[in-house]
């Protein structure tokens, strides 16, 4: 299920705004946006209504009641032109590896602190694996 924190981040990125850009529009501090996106706090009702106006969506969509697959697809299509070759290859890999896609999605929607901890562990493991693979490749005779 899509959460409010995910939608604030999604729509902010759709408009290509930084956290500071959105905070300025709402006349609040950037750290408040950070806390929303990290699920450390939630906006009050008046602020939710302002967010809906700013993002041009209804409250059901913002809080995750309505599915918004079309919006996510629009965001993907809009930004695909800005991607480099490496990013396009990664998208292709994820598309053809559903288990990896699902795992990365679950990681992406985890609370910030838990996600950062797991990312650190994953990077350590990947670095070790890649280092060992490179060492094996260098040992092979040409």
N, C-alpha and C positions, 0 to 999 in steps of 0.2 A: 504494500500500500504506500502511495506517495504521501509524504509528510509535508507539513507547512514549511519546515526548514528547507527541504529539497526544492519546493516551489519558489520560495524567495530567491534562492540561489539561481534556479533555472531561469526565472523571468528577468532577474537582474542581468544575467549573462546574455539572455536573448536580446536585451537592449544594449548590450556591450557596456554596461556601467560597472564601475568599481564599487566596492562597498561604500567608499566615501561619496561617490556620485549619488547613490541612493540615499545615504544619510543626509546629504545636503538638501535633497528634494523633500525629505520628511522633517527637516530641521531638528535632527537628532545627531548624536555622535556615531562615528563609524563603529565603535566597539559594541554598540547596541545591535547593529546589523550582524556583526560577527557572532554575538551571543545567540541571535535568532538562528543563524545558519548552522551553528554548532549545537543547537538544541539545549542551550543553557538557560534560555528564557523565551517567552513568546510575546508578540505584540498584543496590546489591548485592542478592544473592539474598534475604537475610533481610528487607531493606526491601521488595523486590518482594512477598514473601509478606504483609507487614504492609499494604501498599497494597491487595492483593487482599481482605484481611479488612475493611479500612476501606471500600472501595468495593463490597464484597459481589459480587465478580466472580471468575472463575477466572484463573489465570495466562495461559492461552492468549489470553483476551480482552484482558488488560492489555497484553501485549506485541504485540498486533496479529495474532496467528495466526488467531483467529476473527473473522469479520466481525461487526460489531455495528450494522448499519443500524437495527435496531429500537431500540437505545438512543439513537442520534442522533435518530431520529424522536420518541421519547418526550421527549427533552430539548427538541426544537423545539416539540412540542405543549404541554409544561408551561410554557414561557416565552412562548408566543405571546400569552397573555392579558396579559402584562406589557409588551408592545410598544406603542409609540405609533403614531400614524397614519403618520408618516414611515417608520418601520421596516417597517410592513406594506406600504407602497407599494414600498419597496426590495425586500422579499421577492418581491412580485408581479413586479417588473421582472426580477429575477434568474431567477425561475421561467420567464419567457417569453423569456429571452435566454440560451440554453445556453452560448454561447461566452463571454459575460461571466461566467456562473456558474462555468464550468470554470477560467477565468483567475483569478478571485478565489479559488477553492479552491486552485489551485496556489500562489498568493501566500500564502495563509493557512498552508500547511504548510511553507513554506520556512524554513530556519534563521533565527533571529531577526535577526541582523545584516544578512543579505542582504535579508530582507523589509523591514526598516526603511529600508534604502538605496533599494530600489525604490519603496516607498510615498512617500518624499520626492520622488522624480522624478515619480511619477504625480500627486501633489498640485500640484506646480509646473505641470505641463502642464494639468491640469484648471482650475486657477485662471486661467491665461492664456486658455484657451478660453472659459471662462465670462465673463471680463472682456470679451473681444472680442465675444461674443454679446450681452452687455448693452449694449455701446456701439452695436452695430448696431441693436438694438431701440430705443434712445433716439433714434437719428437718423431713424428712419422717421416720416413724417408721420402724424398720427392721422386 
